[in-house]
Every structure is written in structure tokens, then in C-alpha cells.
């Protein structure tokens, strides 16, 4: 459950800046470094856009910009040395009306994307754990 909550933050939302990050690069390396993270984000966005539960959240969005921001966010979060220069998570999601079900659907997309890219289960769990901290900033109510 914590895994599902954690990952949804990423997709349903335009990701925000955080002070939480991993100090060593083992997770970054397990995710395939920046190129691997970009591939995961690409797959996740594809799944979200194709899913009727989440596609409406992306209508009119600049998907290329979202892809870049989300890639940078995860890369920085896992200690990859990237710099995320977007707004914080709470501000990015304010007024979107995101609910638990939206978040959970996004978590499913992230998990499916990581599995499609052969990310080891321990690395998946680590990333999901980091993302779980953003649930309250993303989901309203």
C-alpha cells in the first residue's frame, strides 16, 4: 500500500522540489542513471495517458516539459546529481482535486513502468518509499 501511495505522486502530478533525497548513488545506478529514469518516466506517462482513470489530468499539458521536469525530480531525489528547478509539490498540485484513487492509479503506472524497464524490486521499493513522503502534498482531502 505504501508503495502505491508513493509512486502516484510522480505521475498524476507535476512534480515539485524537495529536500528529501538519497545521499548515495546506489538507487540512481539501479534505476539506470538519468537515461534509465527518463525511460521509466516515458513509459509511465504513456501508461497514464492511455488510462481513462488518469488521462484527463494531462489534457492540455506540455508532455515534453513534464517528462523533463519529472525526470529531473526523480534523478535529484535519488541522488543522481541532477537539479530539479520546478515548483514544490504542494504548489504544483494545488487546486487539481486529486484524490487517493488518482494517486493509486499513478502508482500503478510507475510500478508497471519500472517493471517494463527491468528495475530490480528493491530499487522499486526504495523509490516508492521516497515518493510516499509526498502523498499529503498531492492528494487533497
C-alpha positions as CSV (number, residue, x, y, z in Angstrom):
1,X,0.0,0.0,0.0
2,X,2.8,2.4,0.9
3,X,4.4,1.7,-2.5
4,X,1.2,2.5,-4.4
5,X,0.8,5.8,-2.5
6,X,4.4,6.8,-3.0
7,X,4.6,6.4,-6.7
8,X,1.3,8.0,-7.7
9,X,2.7,11.3,-6.6
10,X,5.0,11.3,-9.5
11,X,2.7,10.8,-12.4
12,X,-0.6,12.4,-11.5
13,X,1.2,15.5,-10.6
14,X,3.6,17.9,-11.9
15,X,6.4,17.1,-9.6
16,X,7.7,19.5,-7.0
17,X,11.0,20.3,-5.4
18,X,12.1,18.5,-2.3
19,X,14.8,18.5,0.3
20,X,14.4,14.7,0.7
21,X,17.0,12.8,-1.4
22,X,19.2,9.8,-1.2
23,X,22.8,10.5,-0.3
24,X,24.5,7.6,-2.1
25,X,24.1,6.8,-5.8
26,X,23.1,3.1,-5.5
27,X,19.4,3.8,-6.2
28,X,20.4,6.1,-9.0
29,X,22.5,3.4,-10.5
30,X,19.8,0.7,-10.0
31,X,17.3,2.9,-11.9
32,X,19.7,3.1,-14.9
33,X,21.1,6.6,-14.2
34,X,19.5,9.6,-15.9
35,X,18.8,7.7,-19.2
36,X,17.1,4.9,-17.3
37,X,15.0,7.3,-15.2
38,X,14.0,9.1,-18.4
39,X,12.9,5.8,-19.9
40,X,10.8,4.9,-16.8
41,X,9.1,8.3,-16.9
42,X,8.4,8.0,-20.6
43,X,6.7,4.6,-20.1
44,X,4.8,5.9,-17.0
45,X,3.5,8.9,-18.9
46,X,2.5,6.7,-21.9
47,X,0.5,4.4,-19.5
48,X,-1.1,7.4,-17.7
49,X,-2.2,9.0,-21.0
50,X,-3.7,5.7,-22.2
51,X,-5.6,5.1,-19.0
52,X,-9.1,6.6,-18.8
53,X,-8.6,7.0,-15.0
54,X,-5.7,9.4,-15.4
55,X,-5.7,10.7,-19.0
56,X,-7.9,13.7,-18.2
57,X,-5.2,15.1,-15.8
58,X,-2.9,15.5,-18.8
59,X,-5.2,17.3,-21.2
60,X,-3.5,20.4,-22.5
61,X,-0.2,19.6,-20.7
62,X,3.2,20.1,-22.3
63,X,4.2,16.5,-22.0
64,X,7.8,17.1,-23.1
65,X,8.2,19.7,-20.3
66,X,6.5,17.4,-17.8
67,X,8.8,14.5,-18.9
68,X,11.9,16.6,-18.4
69,X,10.8,18.0,-15.0
70,X,9.7,14.6,-13.7
71,X,12.9,13.0,-14.9
72,X,15.0,15.7,-13.1
73,X,12.8,15.4,-10.0
74,X,13.4,11.7,-9.6
75,X,17.1,12.0,-10.6
76,X,17.7,14.6,-7.9
77,X,15.5,12.7,-5.4
78,X,17.6,9.5,-5.8
79,X,21.0,11.3,-5.6
80,X,21.8,11.4,-9.2
81,X,23.3,14.9,-9.2
82,X,20.5,16.3,-11.4
83,X,18.9,19.6,-10.5
84,X,15.1,19.9,-10.4
85,X,14.1,23.6,-10.8
86,X,10.3,23.2,-10.7
87,X,7.8,24.4,-8.1
88,X,7.3,22.5,-4.9
89,X,4.9,19.6,-4.8
90,X,2.1,21.3,-2.9
91,X,2.1,24.3,-5.2
92,X,2.2,22.1,-8.3
93,X,-0.9,20.2,-7.3
94,X,-2.9,22.9,-5.6
95,X,-6.5,23.0,-6.9
96,X,-6.2,19.9,-9.0
97,X,-8.6,18.0,-6.8
98,X,-6.5,14.8,-6.8
99,X,-7.9,12.0,-4.7
100,X,-6.5,8.8,-3.4
101,X,-7.7,6.8,-6.4
102,X,-5.9,9.2,-8.8
103,X,-2.7,8.8,-6.8
104,X,-3.1,5.0,-6.6
105,X,-3.6,4.8,-10.4
106,X,-0.4,6.7,-10.9
107,X,1.5,4.5,-8.6
108,X,0.3,1.5,-10.7
109,X,1.7,3.2,-13.8
110,X,5.0,3.8,-12.2
111,X,5.3,0.3,-10.9
112,X,4.3,-1.1,-14.4
113,X,6.9,1.2,-16.0
114,X,9.7,0.2,-13.6
115,X,8.8,-3.5,-14.2
116,X,8.8,-2.9,-18.0
117,X,12.3,-1.4,-17.7
118,X,13.5,-4.3,-15.5
119,X,14.2,-2.2,-12.4
120,X,15.1,-4.6,-9.5
121,X,12.3,-4.9,-6.9
122,X,14.5,-3.5,-4.1
123,X,15.1,-0.3,-6.1
124,X,11.4,-0.1,-7.0
125,X,10.6,-0.3,-3.3
126,X,13.2,2.4,-2.4
127,X,11.8,4.8,-4.9
128,X,8.3,4.2,-3.9
129,X,9.3,4.8,-0.2
130,X,10.8,8.1,-1.1
131,X,7.8,9.2,-3.1
132,X,5.4,8.2,-0.3
133,X,6.5,11.3,1.6
134,X,4.8,13.5,-1.0
135,X,1.3,12.0,-0.7
136,X,-0.1,14.7,1.6
137,X,1.2,17.4,-0.7
138,X,-0.5,15.9,-3.7
139,X,-3.8,14.5,-2.6
140,X,-6.5,16.9,-1.4
141,X,-8.8,15.9,1.5
